[in-house]
Amino acid sequence: MDEKRILVDAGDVNVPEYINSLKSVLQEENVELEHIIVTHWHQDHIGGVKNVIENTENGKSCSVWKFKDDSSASKCLPGNISLKWLKNEDKIVTQGATLRVVHTPGHTTDHIVLCLVEEQAIFSGDCILGEGTAVFENLYDYMNSLNIILQLNPDIIYPGHGPVVEETPKELHAAAAVNVNHHLNKLLRERKVLLHDGTHWQYRNVESNL
């Protein structure tokens, strides 16, 4: 019997190069998928679920998991693929691996990271990237989520995009600084904030009683 594995995120829809690569790895390792977990409801992470299920051995027997929040509760996947809903601190177990769910909103409200318990590793989705600048819906939530990940004290981070992150505290602080600066400069361009003396920020038109 083939050993079971978990796939974290399924890529974008209709990317044959990815599907062929996935099939090759499964065959070479003599394993099959038991679970697919998506870190958040963005097309480049959840769009390929149908392709994976239809083009891998045992794919149609896979359980597909996602964190449930108000924005995703009414959504469904193409091809009548049913979702199983995750909660914070849930654990998904397969042969040799236990993934613990940690809700990390900010990039999206439904975003999660997955802790590989056996190796003190994290699959970070789009909360932390190996390259480039992360996009987020809510700065406050995003900063809290970075702090949550820091408290998890991972030895290594596998991001949804870019190379593996190995210098965790340094990379987390750098990610926070870059993303806050990016966000504030965007607000400055949109004339929603003012910059005083090159160091202090102030929102425009803030009511005195706020």
C-alpha positions as semicolon CSV with decimal commas, in nm:
position;residue;x (nm);y (nm);z (nm)
1;M;0,000;0,000;0,000
2;D;0,131;0,346;-0,090
3;E;0,211;0,578;0,197
4;K;-0,018;0,876;0,244
5;R;0,076;1,242;0,212
6;I;-0,078;1,589;0,260
7;L;-0,068;1,853;-0,015
8;V;-0,053;2,212;0,108
9;D;-0,221;2,437;-0,152
10;A;-0,297;2,325;-0,505
11;G;-0,170;2,608;-0,722
12;D;-0,365;2,793;-0,989
13;V;-0,621;2,643;-1,223
14;N;-0,507;2,462;-1,539
15;V;-0,128;2,463;-1,493
16;P;-0,018;2,137;-1,660
17;E;0,349;2,184;-1,568
18;Y;0,258;2,182;-1,199
19;I;0,029;1,879;-1,231
20;N;0,295;1,685;-1,422
21;S;0,557;1,772;-1,162
22;L;0,325;1,667;-0,878
23;K;0,246;1,336;-1,046
24;S;0,616;1,266;-1,101
25;V;0,698;1,327;-0,734
26;L;0,412;1,106;-0,615
27;Q;0,526;0,825;-0,844
28;E;0,894;0,856;-0,756
29;E;0,821;0,854;-0,383
30;N;0,558;0,581;-0,419
31;V;0,303;0,784;-0,222
32;E;-0,052;0,907;-0,273
33;L;-0,245;1,206;-0,149
34;E;-0,479;1,169;0,145
35;H;-0,552;1,535;0,223
36;I;-0,536;1,870;0,045
37;I;-0,522;2,175;0,273
38;V;-0,555;2,525;0,127
39;T;-0,412;2,813;0,327
40;H;-0,663;3,071;0,200
41;W;-0,922;3,139;-0,066
42;H;-0,707;3,292;-0,340
43;Q;-0,707;3,154;-0,693
44;D;-0,336;3,072;-0,701
45;H;-0,376;2,849;-0,394
46;I;-0,719;2,690;-0,435
47;G;-0,774;2,712;-0,813
48;G;-0,589;2,390;-0,893
49;V;-0,777;2,163;-0,651
50;K;-1,002;2,023;-0,923
51;N;-0,701;1,955;-1,150
52;V;-0,514;1,774;-0,872
53;I;-0,813;1,559;-0,783
54;E;-0,885;1,465;-1,144
55;N;-0,525;1,394;-1,247
56;T;-0,366;1,210;-0,955
57;E;-0,409;0,852;-0,844
58;N;-0,651;0,835;-0,552
59;G;-0,719;1,207;-0,600
60;K;-1,095;1,164;-0,584
61;S;-1,062;1,008;-0,240
62;C;-0,877;1,310;-0,100
63;S;-1,028;1,523;0,173
64;V;-1,008;1,895;0,090
65;W;-0,973;2,126;0,390
66;K;-0,995;2,503;0,444
67;F;-1,043;2,736;0,739
68;K;-1,405;2,846;0,773
69;D;-1,491;3,212;0,812
70;D;-1,784;3,430;0,711
71;S;-1,632;3,519;0,374
72;S;-1,588;3,157;0,263
73;A;-1,871;2,970;0,434
74;S;-2,102;3,003;0,133
75;K;-1,838;2,936;-0,137
76;C;-1,789;2,608;-0,316
77;L;-1,525;2,459;-0,542
78;P;-1,572;2,382;-0,913
79;G;-1,681;2,032;-1,001
80;N;-1,900;1,992;-0,694
81;I;-1,594;1,922;-0,479
82;S;-1,693;1,937;-0,115
83;L;-1,486;2,117;0,146
84;K;-1,421;2,012;0,501
85;W;-1,391;2,305;0,739
86;L;-1,100;2,370;0,972
87;K;-1,089;2,552;1,305
88;N;-0,796;2,712;1,482
89;E;-0,575;2,449;1,650
90;D;-0,723;2,158;1,451
91;K;-0,475;1,885;1,357
92;I;-0,461;1,691;1,031
93;V;-0,265;1,367;1,061
94;T;-0,122;1,137;0,798
95;Q;0,160;0,881;0,797
96;G;0,463;1,043;0,958
97;A;0,322;1,396;0,968
98;T;0,095;1,606;1,187
99;L;-0,010;1,952;1,069
100;R;-0,152;2,192;1,327
101;V;-0,378;2,472;1,205
102;V;-0,304;2,827;1,322
103;H;-0,538;3,105;1,208
104;T;-0,330;3,399;1,082
105;P;-0,558;3,664;0,930
106;G;-0,424;3,976;0,764
107;H;-0,339;3,870;0,410
108;T;-0,699;3,745;0,403
109;T;-0,950;3,689;0,682
110;D;-0,942;3,311;0,630
111;H;-0,563;3,270;0,612
112;I;-0,393;2,991;0,807
113;V;-0,041;2,866;0,854
114;L;0,031;2,499;0,914
115;C;0,281;2,377;1,174
116;L;0,458;2,052;1,095
117;V;0,479;1,925;1,451
118;E;0,748;1,664;1,390
119;E;0,999;1,915;1,252
120;Q;0,912;2,250;1,412
121;A;0,848;2,381;1,061
122;I;0,575;2,608;0,922
123;F;0,399;2,625;0,586
124;S;0,324;2,997;0,578
125;G;0,102;3,041;0,272
126;D;0,112;3,412;0,182
127;C;0,159;3,543;0,535
128;I;0,537;3,521;0,488
129;L;0,692;3,509;0,142
130;G;1,034;3,390;0,040
131;E;1,064;3,689;-0,192
132;G;0,875;4,007;-0,278
133;T;0,628;4,200;-0,064
134;A;0,321;4,040;0,092
135;V;-0,018;4,197;0,028
136;F;-0,264;4,220;0,315
137;E;-0,624;4,324;0,371
138;N;-0,579;4,431;0,732
139;L;-0,250;4,570;0,865
140;Y;-0,338;4,523;1,233
141;D;-0,432;4,157;1,184
142;Y;-0,127;4,099;0,968
143;M;0,111;4,232;1,233
144;N;-0,058;4,020;1,500
145;S;-0,022;3,714;1,278
146;L;0,350;3,776;1,230
147;N;0,383;3,790;1,607
148;I;0,190;3,463;1,641
149;I;0,432;3,296;1,400
150;L;0,728;3,439;1,590
151;Q;0,591;3,290;1,912
152;L;0,568;2,951;1,742
153;N;0,949;2,967;1,712
154;P;0,981;2,772;1,386
155;D;1,316;2,635;1,277
156;I;1,225;2,675;0,910
157;I;0,943;2,831;0,706
158;Y;0,811;2,703;0,374
159;P;0,634;2,998;0,205
160;G;0,367;2,985;-0,062
161;H;0,597;3,176;-0,300
162;G;0,974;3,199;-0,320
163;P;1,260;3,014;-0,149
164;V;1,258;2,853;0,193
165;V;1,305;3,095;0,486
166;E;1,563;2,966;0,734
167;E;1,666;3,272;0,942
168;T;1,327;3,303;1,104
169;P;1,340;3,594;1,355
170;K;1,547;3,811;1,122
171;E;1,317;3,736;0,827
172;L;1,000;3,799;1,027
173;H;1,116;4,139;1,147
174;A;1,230;4,230;0,797
175;A;0,895;4,119;0,654
176;A;0,711;4,334;0,906
177;A;0,923;4,642;0,834
178;V;0,896;4,609;0,456
179;N;0,522;4,552;0,456
180;V;0,439;4,833;0,700
181;N;0,654;5,073;0,499
182;H;0,490;4,958;0,174
183;H;0,142;5,005;0,321
184;L;0,215;5,350;0,466
185;N;0,367;5,474;0,141
186;K;0,060;5,353;-0,045
187;L;-0,160;5,553;0,194
188;L;0,069;5,853;0,144
189;R;0,030;5,832;-0,234
190;E;-0,347;5,810;-0,189
191;R;-0,329;6,120;0,037
192;K;-0,487;5,931;0,326
193;V;-0,195;6,003;0,560
194;L;0,048;6,290;0,617
195;L;0,420;6,252;0,687
196;H;0,566;6,506;0,933
197;D;0,942;6,572;0,966
198;G;1,016;6,250;0,783
199;T;0,944;6,038;1,091
200;H;0,583;6,072;1,213
201;W;0,263;5,967;1,036
202;Q;-0,086;6,109;1,080
203;Y;-0,414;6,007;0,918
204;R;-0,599;6,280;0,731
205;N;-0,943;6,392;0,848
206;V;-0,940;6,196;1,174
207;E;-1,224;6,305;1,399
208;S;-1,111;6,454;1,730
209;N;-1,332;6,220;1,930
210;L;-1,185;5,903;1,780
